């Protein structure tokens, strides 16, 4: 499942790209052409940005499958 990560809110708040170790928040939505956008909620993780990003995508894919959203687009906002 394809996931697009948007970092503009984080960058506007912190004046830098998300990277390194920290407490990361992600707001995830599932886009389904026939049904529009469905919020999957927020995911939080501690660790490196790359590891947290992988974990958020993995959890979002599991949640999307549970509501029958396989093969669709995930939209992920990196929270400030």
N, C-alpha and C positions, 0 to 999 in steps of 0.2 A: 504494500500500500504506500502510495507516495505521500510524503509529508513536506509541507512548506513551512519553514520557520521564519517568523517576522520578528526582527530585533529592534525596530525603530523606536518603540516605547522605552525599551531598556537604554538605548543609545541616547535618547533625548533626556532621560533622567540622570544618567551617569557619565555622559560625554565620552563614552568609549564602547568598543565592541565587547560583548560578553565573552569572557575567557577566564581561565584559571580556576581556583578552588573557591567554593562559596555555597550559599544556600539558594538554589535556583527554583523559580516558579514558572510554570507553563500553563497557559489557558488554551485548551484544545477544543476544536470544533470539527465535526464531520460534515463534509459537503456532499450531498447526494442530489443529483440533478432533478430527480423526480419529486423529492421531498424538501429541498432547500437545505438549510444549515441546522445541524443539531449539536448543541453543546454537550461535550463529554466531561466537562468539569475542569478543575485545576489539579495539576500534579506538582508536587514539591519534592526536591531531592537535594541532599548534601553531597558534595564531592566536586570533581572537575566538571566544567561546563560540558565537555564532550561526553562524559559518562552519564551525566544527568539528562542530556539531550537524547541519548540512546534509550535510557530507561523510560523517559516520557513517551517516546515514540512506541516502544514496546507495549507499555501499559495502554496507550490510546488504541493501538491496533487490537489488543485483546478486548477492550470495551466496545470498539466498533464492531468486531465480529459478533459479540453477544447481542447486538441489536440488528444484526443482519446487514452490516455496512461494509462487507468485504469488497475490495477492488475500487474503493472510492478515494477521495482526496481528504487528507487531514490538513487542517490549518492550525498552526501552533504559534501563539503569541508568547514571546519571552517576556515575562513580567518584570517590571523594574524593582 
